[in-house]
Amino acid sequence: MTINFDINALAFLLSSAAEAEIRPRFRALGKDDIREKTSAIDLVTEADVAAERFIKAGMDAVLPGALFVGEESVAADPSLLRKLAEADLAVVVDPIDGTFNFAAGVPLFGVMASVVSGGETIAGVIYDPMGDDFVLAEKGAGAWQTGGHRPASRLKAAAAVPLAEMTGMASTGFLPADKRAGIMANLAKVAFASNYRCAAHEYRTFAAGHVHYLMYNKLMPWDHLGGTLISQEAGAYAARFDGSRYLPRHVEGGLLIAPDKDSWEMMRREVFVLD
């Protein structure tokens, strides 16, 4: 199935949602504007809901007929995840990635979207509302940073380095409880391990070549489809923990991204030991 669409139109829709619904609410939320979903660290705000509504309303002009799979839509209708796996064409949206940061007044959050066709991710966009720029990729066309009144620049993942020199981000909170302590101890083998509580900015940082690895265990499609494609188009190697490809239908199995396959295998063997 050949899909013709304008990725810049998708990017503009995300930035328009941020201008209308997200930035005006930043550091202006009332207590009733923030709610817990599954826990005290899994939040939704009025900005999330309003921004997703805005994006959904504008999507027919960008991708007519596409199945819309938004994080908040799935919270209301979990069957959308199954429909995503079967859809000829879908768009997957995280209206605010980093909601915990947004609700706390920390300016580290993003708006993310990916386009899925026939079970493959074919495009991804990550918008930074505070920096007013994008990183984006279409399959086979490279990864780019654009916007913010700067010329577009091609992104390139970091070169491989020895394990002791590697820096990156690891989302350890969703690891199996019986493996977490061992993996956190293994992270002492690398130079630096962090977590922004915002996959959008972690993917941006990785694709621009500033860090050497990303690791996630919980795989919600709105968090990872676009960022993984962008990372791969920047030259990186990405796979689930068992070495298989990460696809839109996957919601478990973990995800590790590194500069190349050798680096991936080294990180999997020395740090992220789950066997």
C-alpha positions as CSV (number, residue, x, y, z in Angstrom):
1,M,0.0,0.0,0.0
2,T,1.5,3.3,-1.1
3,I,0.9,6.2,1.3
4,N,1.3,9.8,0.1
5,F,1.1,12.4,2.8
6,D,2.9,15.5,3.9
7,I,4.9,15.0,7.0
8,N,5.3,18.7,7.4
9,A,1.5,19.0,7.6
10,L,1.5,16.5,10.4
11,A,4.3,18.4,12.1
12,F,2.3,21.6,11.8
13,L,-0.8,20.0,13.3
14,L,1.2,19.0,16.4
15,S,2.7,22.4,16.8
16,S,-0.8,24.0,16.4
17,A,-2.2,21.8,19.1
18,A,0.7,22.8,21.4
19,E,0.1,26.5,20.7
20,A,-3.7,26.3,21.3
21,E,-3.9,23.7,24.1
22,I,-0.6,22.9,25.7
23,R,1.6,26.0,26.2
24,P,-1.3,28.2,27.6
25,R,-1.8,25.6,30.3
26,F,1.9,25.1,31.2
27,R,2.4,26.1,34.9
28,A,-1.2,27.2,34.9
29,L,-3.0,24.0,35.8
30,G,-5.5,23.9,38.7
31,K,-5.7,21.0,41.1
32,D,-8.8,19.7,39.2
33,D,-6.9,19.8,35.9
34,I,-4.6,16.9,36.9
35,R,-5.8,13.4,37.5
36,E,-4.2,10.0,38.2
37,K,-4.7,7.2,35.7
38,T,-3.1,4.0,37.1
39,S,-0.9,5.5,39.8
40,A,0.4,8.7,41.3
41,I,3.1,8.9,38.6
42,D,0.8,8.1,35.7
43,L,-1.1,11.3,35.2
44,V,-3.4,12.9,32.7
45,T,-4.1,16.6,32.5
46,E,-6.7,18.8,30.8
47,A,-3.9,19.8,28.4
48,D,-3.4,16.1,27.3
49,V,-7.1,15.6,26.6
50,A,-7.6,19.0,24.8
51,A,-4.5,18.6,22.7
52,E,-5.4,15.0,21.6
53,R,-8.9,16.3,20.7
54,F,-7.4,19.1,18.7
55,I,-5.0,16.7,16.8
56,K,-7.8,14.2,16.1
57,A,-10.0,16.9,14.7
58,G,-7.3,18.0,12.3
59,M,-6.1,14.6,11.2
60,D,-8.6,14.0,8.4
61,A,-7.0,16.8,6.5
62,V,-3.5,15.2,6.9
63,L,-4.2,11.5,6.6
64,P,-7.8,10.9,5.5
65,G,-9.3,7.7,6.6
66,A,-6.5,6.8,9.0
67,L,-7.3,5.0,12.2
68,F,-6.6,7.4,15.1
69,V,-4.8,5.8,18.1
70,G,-4.2,8.4,20.8
71,E,-2.9,7.7,24.3
72,E,-6.0,9.1,25.9
73,S,-8.3,7.5,23.3
74,V,-6.8,4.1,24.2
75,A,-7.4,4.8,27.9
76,A,-11.1,5.1,27.0
77,D,-11.1,2.2,24.4
78,P,-8.3,-0.3,24.8
79,S,-9.5,-2.2,21.7
80,L,-7.8,0.4,19.6
81,L,-4.5,-1.3,20.3
82,R,-5.8,-4.5,18.6
83,K,-7.1,-2.4,15.7
84,L,-3.7,-0.8,15.3
85,A,-2.1,-4.2,14.6
86,E,-4.7,-4.8,11.9
87,A,-5.0,-1.4,10.3
88,D,-4.0,-0.6,6.7
89,L,-3.2,3.0,7.8
90,A,-3.1,4.5,11.3
91,V,-1.7,7.5,13.1
92,V,-0.5,7.1,16.7
93,V,-0.4,10.2,18.9
94,D,1.0,11.1,22.3
95,P,-0.5,14.5,23.0
96,I,1.9,15.2,25.8
97,D,4.8,12.8,26.4
98,G,6.3,13.6,29.8
99,T,3.0,14.5,31.4
100,F,4.5,14.1,34.9
101,N,7.1,16.8,34.0
102,F,4.4,19.0,32.4
103,A,2.2,18.7,35.5
104,A,5.1,19.5,37.8
105,G,6.1,22.6,35.7
106,V,9.2,21.1,34.4
107,P,9.8,22.2,30.7
108,L,10.7,18.8,29.4
109,F,7.8,17.3,27.5
110,G,6.9,16.8,23.8
111,V,4.2,16.0,21.3
112,M,4.7,12.8,19.4
113,A,3.1,11.2,16.3
114,S,3.8,8.2,14.1
115,V,2.3,6.9,10.9
116,V,1.8,3.1,10.6
117,S,1.0,1.4,7.3
118,G,0.5,-2.4,7.0
119,G,2.1,-3.1,10.3
120,E,5.2,-1.0,9.7
121,T,6.1,2.5,11.1
122,I,6.7,4.7,8.1
123,A,7.0,8.1,9.7
124,G,7.6,9.7,13.0
125,V,7.5,13.3,14.4
126,I,8.6,14.6,17.8
127,Y,7.8,18.3,18.5
128,D,9.3,20.2,21.4
129,P,6.8,22.9,22.4
130,M,9.3,24.9,24.4
131,G,12.0,24.9,21.8
132,D,9.5,25.1,19.0
133,D,11.3,22.6,16.7
134,F,10.9,19.1,15.4
135,V,12.8,15.9,14.9
136,L,11.2,13.8,12.2
137,A,11.8,10.9,9.8
138,E,10.2,9.1,7.0
139,K,11.3,5.5,6.4
140,G,14.3,5.5,4.0
141,A,14.7,9.3,4.0
142,G,16.9,9.9,7.1
143,A,16.2,11.7,10.3
144,W,16.1,15.5,10.5
145,Q,15.8,18.4,12.9
146,T,13.9,21.4,11.7
147,G,12.0,24.4,12.8
148,G,12.9,27.1,15.4
149,H,13.9,29.4,12.5
150,R,16.9,27.3,11.7
151,P,17.7,25.4,8.5
152,A,17.0,21.7,8.6
153,S,19.9,19.5,9.7
154,R,20.4,15.8,9.3
155,L,20.7,13.8,12.5
156,K,23.3,11.1,13.0
157,A,23.5,8.7,16.0
158,A,26.7,8.6,18.1
159,A,29.6,6.4,17.0
160,A,30.3,3.3,18.9
161,V,32.5,3.6,22.0
162,P,33.7,1.1,24.6
163,L,31.2,0.1,27.3
164,A,32.9,2.2,30.0
165,E,32.5,5.3,27.9
166,M,28.8,4.8,27.0
167,T,26.2,7.3,28.2
168,G,22.5,7.0,27.8
169,M,19.0,6.6,29.3
170,A,17.4,3.6,30.9
171,S,13.8,3.4,32.0
172,T,14.3,1.0,34.9
173,G,11.0,1.5,36.7
174,F,9.1,-1.0,34.5
175,L,11.7,-3.8,34.6
176,P,10.7,-7.0,36.3
177,A,11.2,-6.6,40.0
178,D,13.5,-9.6,40.3
179,K,15.8,-8.2,37.6
180,R,15.8,-4.5,38.4
181,A,18.5,-4.5,41.1
182,G,20.9,-6.5,39.0
183,I,20.4,-4.3,36.0
184,M,20.9,-1.1,38.0
185,A,24.1,-2.6,39.4
186,N,25.2,-3.4,35.9
187,L,24.7,0.2,34.9
188,A,27.8,1.0,36.9
189,K,29.7,-0.5,34.0
190,V,28.8,2.5,31.8
191,A,29.9,6.1,32.1
192,F,26.4,7.5,32.7
193,A,22.8,6.4,33.0
194,S,19.9,8.8,33.3
195,N,16.1,9.1,32.7
196,Y,14.3,12.3,31.6
197,R,10.8,10.8,32.4
198,C,10.1,11.9,28.8
199,A,10.8,9.5,25.9
200,A,10.3,12.4,23.4
201,H,13.4,14.2,24.6
202,E,15.4,11.0,25.2
203,Y,14.8,10.0,21.5
204,R,15.7,13.5,20.4
205,T,18.9,13.5,22.5
206,F,19.9,10.0,21.1
207,A,19.2,10.7,17.5
208,A,21.3,13.9,17.6
209,G,24.3,11.8,18.7
210,H,24.6,13.0,22.3
211,V,24.2,9.6,24.0
212,H,24.9,6.0,23.1
213,Y,21.9,3.9,24.3
214,L,18.2,3.9,25.2
215,M,16.4,1.1,27.1
216,Y,12.7,0.7,27.7
217,N,10.7,-2.3,29.0
218,K,7.1,-0.9,28.7
219,L,6.3,-0.5,25.0
220,M,3.2,1.7,24.5
221,P,3.2,2.5,20.7
222,W,2.7,6.3,21.2
223,D,5.8,6.4,23.3
224,H,8.2,4.5,21.0
225,L,7.1,4.0,17.4
226,G,8.2,7.4,16.1
227,G,11.3,7.7,18.2
228,T,12.5,4.3,17.2
229,L,12.1,5.0,13.5
230,I,13.9,8.4,14.0
231,S,16.8,6.6,15.8
232,Q,17.1,4.0,13.0
233,E,17.0,6.6,10.3
234,A,19.8,8.4,12.2
235,G,21.9,5.2,11.8
236,A,21.2,3.4,15.1
237,Y,20.4,-0.3,15.7
238,A,17.1,-1.1,17.5
239,A,15.7,-4.4,18.6
240,R,13.6,-6.0,21.4
241,F,15.5,-7.9,24.1
242,D,15.2,-11.2,22.2
243,G,16.8,-9.6,19.2
244,S,13.6,-9.4,17.1
245,R,12.4,-6.3,15.3
246,Y,10.2,-3.8,17.2
247,L,6.8,-3.5,15.4
248,P,3.7,-1.5,16.1
249,R,1.8,-4.5,17.4
250,H,4.4,-5.1,20.2
251,V,3.5,-3.8,23.7
252,E,6.0,-6.0,25.6
253,G,9.4,-7.6,25.1
254,G,11.5,-4.6,25.9
255,L,13.5,-2.3,23.5
256,L,17.2,-1.5,23.4
257,I,18.7,1.0,21.0
258,A,22.5,1.5,20.4
259,P,24.9,2.9,17.8
260,D,25.3,-0.4,16.0
261,K,24.6,-4.2,16.4
262,D,27.9,-4.9,18.2
263,S,27.1,-2.2,20.7
264,W,23.6,-3.5,21.1
265,E,24.9,-7.0,21.8
266,M,27.5,-5.8,24.3
267,M,24.8,-3.8,26.2
268,R,22.4,-6.7,26.2
269,R,25.2,-9.1,27.4
270,E,26.9,-6.9,30.0
271,V,24.1,-4.6,31.3
272,F,20.6,-5.5,30.4
273,V,20.7,-9.2,31.5
274,L,17.2,-10.5,31.6
275,D,17.7,-14.2,30.9
